[in-house]
């Protein structure tokens, strides 16, 4: 079956959930108002990973709506992406990098998504008008040496659209590499390993310009034979696969779970890259955010048990002012931070110390 046909079988409505043993019809009906604001779409493959007998199942929490999403505490744009948008669908927050929102579609609408404001919402157009528009902007800015094609999910684009991006960007001498941001290897891996045309296309253009695929495994249960196959098919063709995990309350905020995840990622060839502090997005902040003091303890403990590859991972916060590394505790109450990337030159490589409150999950302005 074509991967697009397979996606049409996604779980999208409450009636699909009512059939499951772990969700009563009454509880399912309470979720209807959420779907009107934050749509649901779960591939059959990922849906099959849910243990419906476990109300605390982490896969279920990442895929199935919760009444907690009605709590709109926070903001729909905590990293202030709007201020970095130079033209529709292109963000230029850091001098060397252009980020392209290539689509508003995803294979799955993750409940912890930090772009809940736009994903799955055709009414609000934030994606770029065309690959040519993106290429034209990059050409006008010689300081850009890499592009991140994101979304939505970059690999939900048609192959012909992806080929156009690769054709345009691989021919630019100013670019060192091309990155694709995607959760497809995790939630819909067949899109990769069953599409030989797609894999051959990546291999072809990777000979011209190094391609990176940056994905997001958040829990060891997501590392299955299918997702492992997707990652290894990419690696076999010379694609560098790196992983960005979101630290989430009651999903992966324990030393054992995070340690297991990092070890399994290195084993399948997905290099742990970042562990992101969950952003205070309206509709998910209270449900998923982990306090900074707990987060650094968990990350440090899990990282200490890794090989050299696993130890490369950094715990970071994508703040509106820049990408801030959460370095470590100086003592029982003081936490050291460092700007790895900064929107403002004055903060470049700046190191600073905060004294976070016990329940503090984000930095004030």
C-alpha positions in Angstrom: 0.0 0.0 0.0 1.2 3.5 -0.8 2.2 5.4 2.3 -0.3 8.2 1.5 -3.1 5.6 1.4 -1.9 4.2 4.7 -2.1 7.6 6.3 -5.7 7.9 5.3 -6.3 5.1 7.8 -5.1 7.3 10.7 -7.1 7.4 13.9 -8.7 10.8 13.8 -12.1 10.7 15.6 -13.5 9.9 19.0 -15.4 6.9 17.7 -12.1 5.2 16.9 -11.1 5.6 20.5 -14.3 4.3 22.0 -13.6 0.8 20.7 -10.5 0.5 23.0 -10.8 -1.2 26.3 -9.0 1.5 28.3 -11.3 4.3 27.4 -15.0 4.5 28.2 -17.5 6.0 25.9 -18.2 8.7 28.5 -14.6 9.6 28.8 -14.1 9.6 25.1 -17.0 12.0 24.6 -15.4 14.5 27.0 -12.5 14.8 24.6 -14.6 16.1 21.7 -14.1 19.8 22.5 -10.3 19.2 22.5 -10.4 17.8 19.0 -12.2 20.9 17.8 -9.2 23.0 18.9 -6.3 20.5 18.7 -6.9 17.8 16.0 -5.9 14.2 16.5 -4.3 12.0 14.0 -2.5 8.8 14.9 -1.0 6.3 12.4 -2.2 2.7 12.8 1.3 1.6 13.4 1.9 4.0 16.3 -1.6 3.4 17.7 -0.7 -0.3 17.9 2.1 0.5 20.4 -0.4 1.8 23.0 -1.1 -0.5 26.0 -4.7 0.3 26.7 -4.7 -1.6 30.0 -2.2 1.0 31.4 -3.8 4.4 32.0 -0.3 5.8 32.4 1.0 4.4 29.2 3.6 6.9 27.8 2.8 6.2 24.2 -0.8 6.9 24.8 0.1 10.2 26.5 2.0 11.4 23.5 -0.7 10.4 21.0 -4.2 10.5 22.6 -5.8 13.8 23.7 -6.3 14.5 27.4 -8.7 16.7 29.3 -5.6 18.6 30.6 -5.3 20.2 27.1 -8.2 22.4 28.0 -5.8 24.2 30.4 -4.5 27.0 28.1 -2.0 28.2 30.6 1.1 29.4 28.7 1.4 30.8 25.2 1.0 29.3 21.7 4.4 30.7 20.7 6.7 30.5 23.8 9.9 30.8 21.7 8.4 33.8 19.9 8.9 32.3 16.4 6.8 35.1 15.0 9.6 37.5 15.7 12.1 35.4 13.8 9.9 35.0 10.7 11.4 37.0 7.9 8.9 35.9 5.2 6.1 33.4 5.4 7.5 30.0 6.3 11.1 31.1 6.9 12.7 31.8 10.2 16.1 33.3 10.5 16.8 33.4 14.3 20.5 32.5 14.2 22.9 34.0 11.6 24.1 30.7 9.9 20.8 28.9 9.9 17.6 29.3 7.9 14.6 27.2 9.2 11.9 26.5 6.6 8.4 25.5 7.6 7.8 23.3 4.6 4.3 22.0 5.5 1.7 22.2 8.3 1.0 18.4 8.0 2.4 15.7 10.3 2.1 11.9 10.2 0.9 12.2 13.8 -0.2 15.2 15.8 1.8 14.8 19.0 0.0 16.0 22.1 3.3 17.7 23.3 3.8 19.6 20.0 5.2 23.1 20.5 3.6 24.2 17.2 0.0 23.3 18.2 -0.9 26.8 16.9 -0.4 25.7 13.3 0.0 21.9 12.8 -3.0 20.4 11.1 -4.6 23.8 10.7 -4.9 24.8 7.1 -6.8 28.0 8.0 -3.6 29.5 9.5 -0.9 29.6 6.9 2.6 29.7 8.2 4.3 27.3 5.8 6.5 28.6 3.0 4.9 29.2 -0.4 7.4 27.1 -2.4 10.9 25.6 -2.3 11.9 28.3 -4.8 10.9 31.0 -2.3 13.1 29.5 0.4 16.0 29.1 -2.0 15.7 32.7 -3.1 15.9 34.0 0.5 19.0 31.8 1.3 20.8 33.0 -1.8 20.3 36.6 -0.7 21.9 35.8 2.7 25.5 34.5 2.2 25.9 34.2 6.0 23.5 31.2 5.9 25.6 28.0 5.8 22.9 25.4 6.6 19.2 25.0 6.2 16.7 23.1 8.4 13.6 21.9 6.5 11.0 21.4 9.1 7.2 21.8 9.5 4.9 20.2 10.4 6.9 17.2 9.3 9.3 17.7 6.4 9.0 14.1 5.3 5.2 14.4 4.8 6.0 16.4 1.7 5.7 14.6 -1.6 8.9 13.1 -3.0 8.8 15.6 -5.8 8.7 18.5 -3.3 11.6 17.0 -1.3 13.5 16.5 -4.5 13.0 20.2 -5.4 14.5 21.3 -2.1 17.4 18.9 -2.5 18.0 20.1 -6.1 18.0 23.7 -5.1 20.0 23.5 -1.9 22.6 20.9 -3.0 23.7 23.3 -5.7 24.5 26.1 -3.3 28.2 26.4 -2.5 27.4 28.5 0.6 25.6 25.6 2.3 27.6 23.0 4.3 24.7 20.7 4.9 20.9 20.2 4.6 18.8 19.1 7.6 15.3 17.6 7.7 13.3 17.8 10.9 10.9 14.8 11.2 9.2 12.4 13.5 8.3 10.0 10.7 11.0 7.4 11.6 9.3 7.2 15.0 5.6 7.3 14.3 5.3 6.2 10.7 8.5 4.4 9.7 7.1 2.6 6.7 7.1 5.9 4.9 10.9 5.6 4.8 11.7 1.9 4.5 8.9 1.1 2.0 9.7 4.0 -0.3 12.7 3.1 -2.4 12.3 6.1 -4.6 12.7 8.3 -1.5 15.7 6.5 -0.2 17.5 6.5 -3.6 16.8 10.2 -3.9 18.4 10.9 -0.5 21.4 8.8 -1.4 21.8 10.6 -4.8 21.8 14.1 -3.3 23.8 13.1 -0.2 26.7 12.5 -2.6 26.6 16.2 -3.4 25.7 17.8 0.0 25.7 16.1 3.4 22.1 15.4 4.5 21.1 15.1 8.2 17.8 13.7 9.4 16.9 15.0 12.9 14.2 13.0 14.5 12.5 12.7 17.9 12.4 9.5 19.8 11.0 10.3 23.3 10.6 6.9 24.9 12.4 3.5 24.6 9.0 1.9 23.6 9.2 3.8 20.4 12.4 2.0 19.4 10.8 -1.0 17.6 12.0 -3.3 14.7 10.1 -1.0 12.3 11.6 2.3 13.6 15.0 0.7 13.8 14.7 -0.4 10.2 13.8 3.1 9.1 16.9 4.6 10.9 19.2 2.0 9.5 17.9 2.4 6.0 18.9 6.1 6.2 22.3 5.4 7.8 23.0 2.8 5.1 22.7 5.5 2.5 25.1 7.9 4.3 22.5 10.0 6.0 23.5 11.2 9.4 20.6 10.6 11.9 20.5 12.6 15.1 17.9 12.6 17.8 16.2 15.4 19.8 14.2 14.2 22.8 11.7 16.3 24.7 11.8 15.8 28.5 8.3 15.1 29.6 6.6 14.6 32.9 5.4 11.0 33.5 6.8 10.0 30.1 10.6 9.9 30.3 11.5 12.0 33.3 13.3 9.2 35.2 16.9 8.1 35.2 16.1 4.6 34.1 13.9 5.5 31.2 16.1 8.2 29.9 19.2 6.0 30.3 17.5 3.2 28.4 16.4 5.6 25.6 19.9 7.1 25.1 21.6 3.6 25.0 19.1 2.2 22.5 19.4 5.3 20.3 23.2 4.9 20.0 22.7 1.2 19.3 20.5 1.8 16.3 22.6 4.7 14.9 20.5 7.7 15.9 23.0 9.9 17.7 21.5 11.6 20.8 21.8 15.3 20.1 19.6 17.4 22.4 17.2 16.8 25.3 14.8 19.7 25.2 13.1 21.3 28.1 9.4 21.1 27.3 8.1 24.5 26.3 5.2 26.2 28.2 2.8 25.9 25.3 -0.8 26.6 25.9 -2.6 23.3 26.1 0.4 21.2 27.3 2.6 23.1 29.8 1.1 21.7 33.0 0.7 18.3 31.6 4.2 17.7 30.4 6.7 20.2 31.8 9.4 19.0 34.2 10.9 21.4 36.8 14.4 22.4 35.9 15.9 21.1 39.2 14.4 17.7 38.6 15.3 17.8 34.9 19.0 18.4 35.4 19.2 15.6 38.0 17.6 13.1 35.7 19.6 14.1 32.6 22.9 14.1 34.5 22.2 10.7 36.0 21.2 9.2 32.7 24.1 10.7 30.8 26.6 9.5 33.3 25.7 5.9 32.4 26.3 6.3 28.6 29.2 5.6 26.3 31.0 8.5 24.7 28.3 8.8 22.0 25.5 9.0 24.5 27.4 11.5 26.6 27.4 14.0 23.7 23.8 14.8 24.3 23.0 18.3 25.7 20.1 19.4 27.9 18.8 22.6 26.4 16.0 25.1 26.4 14.8 26.8 23.2 14.1 30.2 24.7 13.0 33.2 22.7 16.4 34.7 23.3 18.3 31.7 22.1 19.2 28.1 22.6 20.3 27.8 26.2 22.2 24.8 27.5 21.3 23.7 31.0 24.8 22.9 32.1 24.6 21.6 35.7 24.2 22.4 39.4 26.9 24.5 41.0 25.6 23.6 44.4 22.2 22.5 45.9 20.4 25.6 44.7 22.3 27.3 41.8 22.0 26.1 38.2 24.5 27.1 35.5 23.3 27.9 32.0 25.0 28.9 28.8 23.9 30.3 25.5 24.9 27.8 22.7 23.1 30.0 20.2 21.9 33.5 20.7 19.4 35.7 18.9 21.3 38.7 20.4 25.1 39.2 19.9 25.6 40.4 23.4 24.5 37.0 24.7 26.8 34.9 22.5 28.4 32.2 24.6 27.3 33.9 27.7 27.4 31.8 30.9 25.0 32.7 33.8 23.6 31.3 37.0 20.1 31.1 38.2 18.5 30.0 41.5 15.4 28.3 40.3 12.4 27.7 42.5 11.5 24.0 43.2 8.7 24.0 40.6 10.2 26.4 38.0 10.1 25.0 34.5 11.1 27.9 32.3 13.1 31.2 32.3 11.4 34.5 32.8 12.2 37.2 30.2 
